[in-house]
């Protein structure tokens, strides 16, 4: 799946572990490890329907935006 980041600081936090905007989270190594783990589960998914099988994500589609 192609993941497009609207927040470049979040992308920087995931890949580099550093971010000025998310300084508090960048210091928490346990949080960063879990964030990278979640990203590693999301990235190889073929489409959003595959995210339903990853139970700890608690994924659900947005409602009320005409995307159904």
CORURTA-V663143 format. One record per backbone hydrogen bond with DSSP energy under -1.0 kcal/mol. CO is the residue of the C=O (numbers start at 1). NH is the residue of the N-H. Records with the same first field share a line. If there is no record, write none. Layout:
CO: NH ; NH
//
This chain:
7: 11
8: 12
9: 13
10: 14
11: 15
12: 16
22: 26
23: 27
27: 29
28: 32
29: 33
30: 34
31: 35
32: 36
33: 37
34: 38
35: 39
36: 40
37: 41
38: 42
39: 43
42: 45
47: 50
48: 51
49: 52
51: 54
53: 55
54: 57
55: 58
//
